[in-house]
Amino acid sequence: MWITRLKLKNWRNFKQIDIALWDRVYLIGPNASGKSNLLDVFRFLRDIAKTSGGGLQKAVKDRHGITKLRCLQARTDPEVAIEVALAESLDSAAPKWTYAIGFKSEGKGPQRLLLNYERVSHQGQIVLNRPDADDQADPARLTQTHLEQINANAGFRPIAEFFASVTYLHLVPQLLKYGDAIGGKRLDDDPFGQGFLERIARCTPRTRDARLKRIQTALQVAVPQFKELRFVKDEVNGHPHLEAFYEHWRPSAGWQREEQFSDGTLRLLALLWSLLDGDSLLLLEEPELSLNEALVEKIPLLLDRLQRQARHQRQILLSTHSEALLRNPGIDGRGILRLEPEKEGTRIVEPDEAEQRMMETGLSAAEVLLPKARPARLDQWALFK
């Protein structure tokens, strides 16, 4: 399924937005404009839908409570609301499913977090509309969504499964290289790649070897002198490792493990694996980090080619500051969303007709849209003392 529309009210930076989404969505804008917060909407829905350790209360608690979630400009209306439309095809005239949720603090007593409403429609027919009579008779039921309850979401299980399978990866190479030495807590769903090697190890050998073979081919082009990639388990403790062999003046110099890989190699490897692993919505944050500019420029082409070859195509949302990435002429201008901070919250600007025409006639998104994403008063840095 594809998410074709997103509506938000009072979510973090966004007081009110209503946007269309495409197969590839590029989020651009100055720092602190809300790109990560927009991606977090889908992580939030995933956290609600998770069958193990999920739910509305935990999803809000993990984000430090509703006071941290609610938009600062939400003065008279404290409700936080999310609505998502899903379709089998991006060309569909109408969504197949619509899921909407609104919640806020109780406003009295223990200040419980309660649902204001939860609605589901399937092909225009209402499947769920809460609160219902049971909720009114027992208000404690409004502390949980039906989305998170197996015995309550049978009528819209595909939505729950779709949200629960959303993937987010923002690999931090140092956490992977020095994980044993650093130790520390690993976050749910491992957003920073601490358990990336375990994720690879869980694949069947046939699938794992096929994916690593394709990744090896890509790395041979992108990384100088890179020759071979393989998966191994430590003979002593059984821990999984990736090993690479480089062409070298000492041909018997041996294999290097992941702690010796460059940051860029690790991030590119994780990006390629994520594109090959799964068919759900994929969230990427600044995939250009640590990568050569010429390679960054090819990322949109890489996304497109790998998805065309995959058995199931997946929708990809990514945030970026990279001029090189947006210079790629293959980017569909409709999928670029510019976040523009204002006094009453961030607004999301889609390319207008004039901007679309400029991109269709040969100008890149980096030339047409990226200059408008600069901080408004950046020129005043010259006065900084």
C-alpha positions as CSV (number, residue, x, y, z in Angstrom):
1,M,0.0,0.0,0.0
2,W,1.0,3.6,-0.5
3,I,0.3,6.6,1.8
4,T,-1.3,9.2,-0.6
5,R,-2.3,11.9,1.8
6,L,-1.4,13.1,5.3
7,K,-3.3,15.6,7.5
8,L,-1.9,16.9,10.8
9,K,-3.2,19.2,13.5
10,N,-1.1,20.5,16.4
11,W,1.7,17.9,15.8
12,R,5.0,19.4,17.0
13,N,6.0,22.2,14.5
14,F,2.8,21.9,12.5
15,K,-0.3,23.6,13.5
16,Q,-2.3,22.4,10.5
17,I,-1.2,20.7,7.3
18,D,-2.8,18.7,4.5
19,I,-0.3,17.3,1.9
20,A,-0.2,14.7,-0.9
21,L,2.5,12.1,-0.9
22,W,4.2,10.3,-3.8
23,D,6.4,7.2,-4.2
24,R,9.5,9.3,-3.4
25,V,9.2,12.3,-1.1
26,Y,12.1,14.6,-0.5
27,L,11.8,17.0,2.5
28,I,13.9,20.1,2.4
29,G,14.1,23.1,4.6
30,P,16.3,24.9,7.1
31,N,17.5,23.3,10.4
32,A,14.8,22.9,13.0
33,S,12.0,23.4,10.5
34,G,10.4,20.0,11.3
35,K,11.7,17.5,8.8
36,S,12.5,14.9,11.5
37,N,9.2,15.7,13.2
38,L,7.3,15.0,10.0
39,L,9.0,11.6,9.6
40,D,8.2,10.9,13.2
41,V,4.5,10.9,12.5
42,F,4.9,7.6,10.7
43,R,7.2,6.2,13.5
44,F,4.5,7.3,16.0
45,L,1.8,5.3,14.1
46,R,4.2,2.3,13.9
47,D,4.7,2.5,17.7
48,I,1.0,2.5,18.3
49,A,0.4,-0.5,16.0
50,K,3.3,-2.7,17.3
51,T,2.0,-5.9,18.8
52,S,4.8,-6.1,21.3
53,G,5.4,-3.2,23.5
54,G,3.4,-0.7,21.5
55,G,0.2,1.3,22.1
56,L,-0.9,4.9,22.2
57,Q,0.2,5.5,25.8
58,K,3.8,4.2,25.3
59,A,4.1,6.0,22.0
60,V,3.3,9.3,23.6
61,K,5.4,8.5,26.7
62,D,8.4,7.7,24.6
63,R,8.1,11.2,23.2
64,H,8.1,12.7,26.7
65,G,4.4,13.3,26.9
66,I,1.7,15.2,25.0
67,T,3.0,18.6,26.1
68,K,6.1,17.9,24.0
69,L,4.1,16.6,21.1
70,R,1.5,19.3,20.9
71,C,2.3,22.3,18.8
72,L,3.3,25.4,20.8
73,Q,0.9,27.5,18.7
74,A,-2.1,25.3,19.8
75,R,-3.7,27.8,22.2
76,T,-7.5,27.2,22.3
77,D,-7.6,23.7,20.8
78,P,-5.3,21.2,22.6
79,E,-6.2,18.2,20.4
80,V,-3.4,16.5,18.5
81,A,-4.8,14.8,15.3
82,I,-3.4,12.6,12.5
83,E,-5.2,11.4,9.4
84,V,-3.6,9.1,6.8
85,A,-5.1,8.0,3.5
86,L,-3.8,4.7,2.0
87,A,-4.3,3.3,-1.5
88,E,-3.2,0.3,-3.5
89,S,-1.9,2.6,-6.3
90,L,-0.7,6.2,-6.4
91,D,-3.0,6.7,-9.4
92,S,-6.1,5.7,-7.5
93,A,-8.9,8.2,-7.6
94,A,-9.9,7.5,-4.0
95,P,-8.1,5.9,-1.0
96,K,-8.8,2.3,-0.1
97,W,-8.3,3.0,3.6
98,T,-8.4,6.1,5.8
99,Y,-7.2,6.1,9.4
100,A,-7.7,9.2,11.6
101,I,-6.9,9.7,15.3
102,G,-7.3,12.6,17.7
103,F,-6.2,12.7,21.3
104,K,-5.6,15.1,24.2
105,S,-5.2,15.3,27.9
106,E,-8.3,14.6,30.0
107,G,-8.3,18.1,31.4
108,K,-9.2,17.1,34.9
109,G,-8.2,14.7,37.7
110,P,-5.2,12.5,36.8
111,Q,-4.8,14.2,33.4
112,R,-5.0,10.9,31.5
113,L,-4.3,10.8,27.8
114,L,-7.6,10.0,26.1
115,L,-8.7,9.5,22.6
116,N,-10.9,12.3,21.3
117,Y,-11.8,10.1,18.3
118,E,-10.6,7.2,16.2
119,R,-12.1,6.6,12.7
120,V,-11.4,4.1,10.0
121,S,-13.1,3.9,6.6
122,H,-12.7,1.3,3.8
123,Q,-13.5,2.4,0.3
124,G,-15.7,5.2,1.7
125,Q,-17.6,3.0,4.1
126,I,-17.1,3.7,7.8
127,V,-15.6,0.7,9.6
128,L,-14.9,2.3,13.0
129,N,-16.1,5.4,14.6
130,R,-15.1,6.0,18.2
131,P,-16.1,7.0,20.8
132,D,-19.0,4.5,20.6
133,A,-21.6,3.5,23.2
134,D,-19.1,1.2,25.0
135,D,-16.6,4.0,25.3
136,Q,-19.1,6.3,26.8
137,A,-20.1,3.7,29.3
138,D,-16.5,3.0,30.2
139,P,-14.2,6.0,29.5
140,A,-11.1,4.1,30.4
141,R,-11.4,2.3,27.1
142,L,-10.4,5.6,25.5
143,T,-6.8,5.2,26.8
144,Q,-6.3,2.6,24.1
145,T,-6.8,2.7,20.3
146,H,-8.4,-0.2,18.5
147,L,-5.4,-0.1,16.2
148,E,-3.2,-1.5,18.9
149,Q,-5.6,-4.3,19.9
150,I,-5.5,-7.6,18.0
151,N,-9.1,-8.5,19.2
152,A,-10.4,-5.1,18.0
153,N,-8.7,-4.4,14.7
154,A,-9.8,-7.5,12.7
155,G,-11.9,-5.2,10.5
156,F,-8.9,-3.2,9.4
157,R,-5.9,-5.5,10.2
158,P,-4.1,-4.5,6.9
159,I,-3.7,-0.9,8.3
160,A,-2.3,-2.2,11.6
161,E,0.2,-4.5,9.7
162,F,1.2,-1.7,7.4
163,F,1.9,0.8,10.2
164,A,3.7,-1.8,12.3
165,S,6.1,-2.6,9.4
166,V,7.3,1.0,8.8
167,T,11.1,1.1,8.7
168,Y,13.3,3.9,9.9
169,L,17.1,3.8,9.8
170,H,19.6,6.6,10.5
171,L,22.8,4.5,11.0
172,V,25.4,6.1,13.3
173,P,28.6,4.4,12.3
174,Q,30.3,4.8,15.6
175,L,27.6,2.9,17.4
176,L,28.1,0.0,15.1
177,K,31.9,0.1,15.1
178,Y,32.3,0.5,18.9
179,G,29.0,-0.9,20.1
180,D,30.7,-3.5,22.4
181,A,32.9,-0.8,24.0
182,I,30.2,1.8,24.3
183,G,27.5,-0.6,25.6
184,G,24.5,1.4,26.7
185,K,20.8,1.0,26.0
186,R,19.5,0.1,22.5
187,L,16.3,1.9,21.5
188,D,13.2,0.1,20.4
189,D,13.3,-0.8,16.7
190,D,17.0,0.2,16.6
191,P,16.8,3.5,14.7
192,F,20.5,4.1,14.8
193,G,21.7,0.8,13.6
194,Q,23.3,-0.7,16.7
195,G,21.7,-4.0,15.9
196,F,22.2,-3.8,12.1
197,L,24.4,-6.8,12.0
198,E,21.9,-8.9,13.9
199,R,19.3,-7.8,11.4
200,I,21.4,-9.2,8.6
201,A,22.0,-12.4,10.6
202,R,18.3,-13.0,11.0
203,C,17.9,-13.3,7.2
204,T,18.0,-16.8,5.6
205,P,21.4,-17.6,4.2
206,R,20.1,-17.6,0.6
207,T,18.4,-14.2,0.9
208,R,21.3,-12.7,2.8
209,D,23.9,-13.9,0.3
210,A,21.9,-12.7,-2.6
211,R,21.5,-9.2,-1.1
212,L,25.1,-8.9,-0.1
213,K,26.1,-9.9,-3.6
214,R,24.1,-7.0,-5.1
215,I,25.5,-4.7,-2.4
216,Q,29.0,-5.9,-3.2
217,T,28.5,-5.0,-6.9
218,A,27.4,-1.4,-5.9
219,L,30.3,-1.0,-3.5
220,Q,32.8,-2.1,-6.1
221,V,31.8,1.0,-8.1
222,A,31.4,3.4,-5.3
223,V,34.4,2.5,-3.0
224,P,37.9,2.6,-4.6
225,Q,39.7,-0.8,-4.5
226,F,36.7,-2.6,-2.9
227,K,36.7,-6.2,-4.1
228,E,34.5,-8.5,-2.0
229,L,32.0,-8.5,0.9
230,R,31.0,-11.4,3.1
231,F,29.1,-12.2,6.2
232,V,30.7,-14.3,9.0
233,K,30.1,-15.3,12.6
234,D,32.8,-15.0,15.3
235,E,34.2,-18.4,16.0
236,V,34.5,-17.6,19.8
237,N,31.3,-15.8,20.7
238,G,29.1,-16.3,17.6
239,H,28.6,-12.5,17.0
240,P,27.8,-11.6,13.4
241,H,30.3,-9.5,11.4
242,L,30.7,-8.1,7.9
243,E,34.1,-8.5,6.3
244,A,35.5,-6.7,3.2
245,F,38.5,-7.5,1.0
246,Y,40.3,-4.7,-0.8
247,E,42.7,-4.9,-3.7
248,H,46.0,-4.2,-2.2
249,W,49.7,-4.2,-2.9
250,R,49.9,-7.0,-0.3
251,P,47.4,-9.5,-1.8
252,S,47.4,-11.7,1.4
253,A,46.8,-8.7,3.8
254,G,43.5,-10.3,4.8
255,W,40.0,-9.2,5.4
256,Q,38.8,-6.1,7.3
257,R,35.8,-6.2,9.6
258,E,33.1,-3.5,10.0
259,E,35.0,-1.6,12.7
260,Q,37.6,-0.8,10.1
261,F,35.2,0.3,7.4
262,S,34.9,4.0,6.7
263,D,31.8,5.8,8.0
264,G,30.7,6.4,4.4
265,T,31.0,2.8,3.5
266,L,29.0,1.7,6.5
267,R,26.2,4.2,5.8
268,L,26.1,3.3,2.1
269,L,25.9,-0.4,3.0
270,A,23.1,0.2,5.4
271,L,21.2,2.3,2.9
272,L,21.5,-0.4,0.2
273,W,20.4,-3.1,2.7
274,S,17.4,-1.1,3.8
275,L,16.3,-0.6,0.2
276,L,16.5,-4.4,-0.4
277,D,14.9,-5.4,2.9
278,G,11.1,-5.3,3.1
279,D,8.3,-3.7,1.2
280,S,6.9,-1.2,3.7
281,L,7.3,2.6,4.0
282,L,11.0,3.5,4.4
283,L,12.1,6.6,6.3
284,L,15.6,8.0,5.6
285,E,17.2,10.9,7.3
286,E,20.0,12.8,5.4
287,P,21.3,9.7,3.5
288,E,24.0,12.0,2.0
289,L,26.1,12.1,5.3
290,S,29.7,10.9,4.9
291,L,29.3,10.2,1.2
292,N,31.2,11.7,-1.7
293,E,29.3,14.4,-3.5
294,A,29.4,12.5,-6.9
295,L,27.9,9.5,-5.2
296,V,25.3,11.5,-3.4
297,E,24.1,12.9,-6.8
298,K,23.3,9.3,-7.8
299,I,21.2,8.4,-4.8
300,P,17.8,9.2,-6.5
301,L,18.9,7.0,-9.4
302,L,19.9,4.3,-7.0
303,L,16.6,4.4,-5.2
304,D,14.7,4.2,-8.5
305,R,16.7,1.3,-10.0
306,L,16.8,-0.9,-6.8
307,Q,13.0,-0.4,-6.4
308,R,12.3,-1.4,-10.0
309,Q,14.3,-4.6,-9.6
310,A,12.7,-5.4,-6.2
311,R,9.7,-7.8,-6.0
312,H,7.7,-5.3,-4.1
313,Q,8.2,-1.6,-4.5
314,R,8.2,0.6,-1.3
315,Q,7.4,4.2,-0.7
316,I,10.4,6.3,0.5
317,L,10.4,9.5,2.5
318,L,13.7,11.2,3.1
319,S,15.0,14.5,4.5
320,T,18.0,16.2,2.9
321,H,20.1,19.3,2.9
322,S,22.2,18.2,-0.1
323,E,22.5,20.3,-3.2
324,A,24.2,17.4,-5.0
325,L,21.3,15.0,-4.3
326,L,18.7,17.5,-5.5
327,R,20.7,18.1,-8.7
328,N,19.7,14.8,-10.1
329,P,17.4,15.4,-13.1
330,G,15.4,12.2,-12.5
331,I,13.7,13.6,-9.4
332,D,9.9,14.1,-9.7
333,G,9.3,17.7,-8.6
334,R,5.9,16.7,-7.3
335,G,7.6,14.8,-4.5
336,I,9.6,17.7,-3.1
337,L,8.1,19.3,0.0
338,R,9.6,22.5,1.3
339,L,9.2,23.2,5.0
340,E,8.9,26.9,5.8
341,P,9.0,28.0,9.4
342,E,6.6,30.8,10.3
343,K,5.4,32.6,13.5
344,E,2.3,30.3,13.7
345,G,4.2,27.0,13.0
346,T,5.9,25.4,10.0
347,R,4.0,25.3,6.8
348,I,4.7,22.8,4.0
349,V,4.9,24.2,0.5
350,E,4.5,22.1,-2.6
351,P,6.0,23.2,-6.0
352,D,3.7,25.6,-7.8
353,E,3.0,25.5,-11.5
354,A,5.8,27.8,-12.4
355,E,8.4,25.8,-10.4
356,Q,7.1,22.6,-12.0
357,R,7.5,24.0,-15.5
358,M,11.0,25.1,-14.7
359,M,12.0,21.6,-13.6
360,E,10.2,20.0,-16.6
361,T,12.3,22.3,-18.9
362,G,15.6,21.1,-17.5
363,L,16.4,23.0,-14.3
364,S,17.0,20.8,-11.3
365,A,15.3,20.9,-7.9
366,A,18.6,22.2,-6.5
367,E,18.4,25.3,-8.7
368,V,14.6,25.9,-8.4
369,L,13.7,24.9,-4.9
370,L,16.7,24.6,-2.7
371,P,17.5,28.4,-2.7
372,K,14.1,29.0,-1.2
373,A,14.9,26.6,1.7
374,R,17.7,28.7,3.0
375,P,17.3,30.4,6.5
376,A,15.8,33.8,5.9
377,R,18.5,35.8,7.7
378,L,21.5,33.7,6.8
379,D,23.3,36.8,5.3
380,Q,23.5,38.3,8.8
381,W,26.1,35.7,9.7
382,A,28.7,38.1,8.1
383,L,28.0,40.5,11.0
384,F,28.7,37.8,13.6
385,K,31.5,38.8,16.0
